[in-house]
Amino acid sequence: MSRTTIALASLLVASLARASGRCNEGQLAGGLQCGCPDVRAQIQAGLVSCPSGYVPVVYDLGQPFAPDATTSTLTMRASVRSQCPTLERTVGVTGHLVVCWGPPEGDCRQMVVPYNSFCIDTEDTTLGAACNGACQDVSTSIIAIMNAGAAHFRVCPPNDPATSCRSTSPGGVEIFRFQPGGFCVTEECDGAAPGPDTCVGGWGATYLGFGRHQTQRGWYDWPSGAFKVDYRGHRPVCGALGACIGDRGHWTGTFVATPSPTSPNLPPCLSAAGDVCNPTACTP
């Protein structure tokens, strides 16, 4: 496939994607986004906000998970009828997200990921030799910003702190999960600026940490305040990337979120003072 064909496909899909209201220019997560925004400034300006009584904690996606050293990655697999029929490409992920933590409710706390607060920035490398022609040089870079918030969930203490500091649900299941309502996705930027093939598309609701579709249940680690959630699904991609791997690529991955040292608030404490699974420093 020539670069001309890829560019034409890019322009067509971009024009269609911009018709989606949530990802239009003027929306906080919408328009061309060639980098993750300053979420701390957005919190200060009230553009990213928590429910009354909740405090925002900013998490980074670029650090390893304390219990097992897992890092954030996404793996894209192309359609067998695409220009990259054998492609299976894993790339690193950076970015951020915000969790709004509520006050203690018995032994548990409610949490929610607010609108516009989750940004995924994938490694900028090329699709490589598994692709044909010009597709070998197409970038893997995407910027995905959540455009709708998640439902509220309760995060509860470990079943037995002597054996595990992993959080549980109110029913005692070791799990941590949430569901962003959708993402606006910018693809094929030229570094930090739009390029000739840059386009914007939309992803629908995304279920993270639920343990469905051959993924692991999410893991919140009370001592570090960090968590990891797995992802699996088919997502549309526009522009040159979509033209090369197919417009509904198969994606799997893991997002690891660690409390940012510049977060306006510390991760939450367990409700039981002095618990062995409490973070060293935490929000009461």
Helices and strands as residue ranges (DSSP letters): H 3-17, G 21-23, H 39-44, E 55-60, E 73-77, E 88-105, E 108-112, E 119-122, G 133-137, E 142-148, E 153-155, E 182-190, E 193-203, E 219-221, E 226-236, H 239-245, E 248-259
